[in-house]
Amino acid sequence: MNSILLIDKPVGHTSSDTVNELKRILKIKKIGHSGTLDKSASGLLVVCTGWATKLTRYFLESDKRYIGTVKLGIVTDTCDSDGNILESNIVQGLNAESIRKITAEFMGEISQFPPIYSALKIRGRRASDIARKGDLPVLDGRKINIKKLDILKIDLDNSKLTIDVTCSKGTYIRALARDIGEFLGTGAYLESLRRVASGNFIIENAATIDEVREFVIGNAVEKNFTLRPEEALSYFSSIVLKNIVRKQVFNGAFFNRDDIISIDAKAGNTFIILDEEKNLIAIADIDIDNWMIKYLNVFNQE
C-alpha cells in the first residue's frame, strides 16, 4: 500500500489489464499507472497504490526511453504490427549512410502528428473509436522533443532498424516509425517496442506479474521494484521538518525556517517535505530566498 511499483508489462496486455491483475494479486482497490504502454509494447510501467496515486502526475512529466524495431517497406493504419496493411513497397537504394541521416532529421524539438488509432480525445471521443467506425479523425500536430535517437542495428536483408529513443512525454514511437519510413521513402511501421526507462526508473528494477505473485506469498524477488514515495521522488529537493509542525502542514499552513531540521536543495523550486521519520507529508513549490510556499499536494497519513 501507498507505494510506487515498477512493473514489467508483457506484450499482449494493455496497461489497464496489468493494473487490474495487480489489483487481484495485491488486493488493493486504489491503484493506477503513470504513462500508458500500447498493448503490443512491453516494458516499464510505473504503478502507484493507495494515496501514492496522487503522485502519478509527477511521473507522467518525465522523459521516457524506448528500444524499438522499425520495419521498412510496409505501412499499416495503426503504425504498428496490429494494424491493417495499407502499402507494401520494395526497399531498395538504401545504405547505412542514408539511413543514419534520420538521426539529424528527427533529433530535437519537432512537430509530430499522433496516429489516428490513439487514445487522444476529439470532442470527448477517442480518436481510435472514431477511426474504427470508418471516419477519419483530425489530429493536430504537437511539439515533442527527441532527446536521443541512436540506431543500434541496421538489417537491410530484412528491412529492419533497431532504434534507441529518449523522448519527452506524449511522444508516439509508432508515429516516429511512420515518419522515418516517409523520410526514407519506403514507408514503415513499428514492429516491436520496449520501454526501458521512465525518468529515473529503469527496467532492470521492474518485476514481472509472476514475480509480484512470488513476492506476495513471501518468496524473494531480487529486484528493487517497490519504492516508498519519498524514494521515488528523491530527484526533487527536500526539506525535513520537526514533527511539531506536521499538523500545520496537513492543514495547509506555512511553516517557518526555524521549523526546518535540514534542507537538500537541488535544481528547481519543487521540494518534497518530510517529517523527522522521513515520511512524505507534502510537496510544495518554495522560493527559498523570499520564503514563499505554494503547496502542490498535502498527504495527511494520520
Secondary structure, DSSP 8 states (H G I E B T S, - for coil): ---EEEEEE-TT--HHHHHHHHHHHHT-SSEEESS---TT-EEEEEEEEGGGGGGHHHHHTS-EEEEEEEEETEEETTSBTTS-EEEE----S--HHHHTHHHHHHSEEEEE---SSSS-EETTEEHHHHHHTT-------EEEEEEEEEEEEEETTTTEEEEEEEE-TT--HHHHHHHHHHHHTS-EEEEEEEEEEETTEEGGG-B-HHHHHHHHTT----S--EE-HHHHTTTSEEEEE-GGGHHHHHTT----GGGEEEEE--SSSEEEEE-TT--EEEEEEEETTTTEEEEEEE----
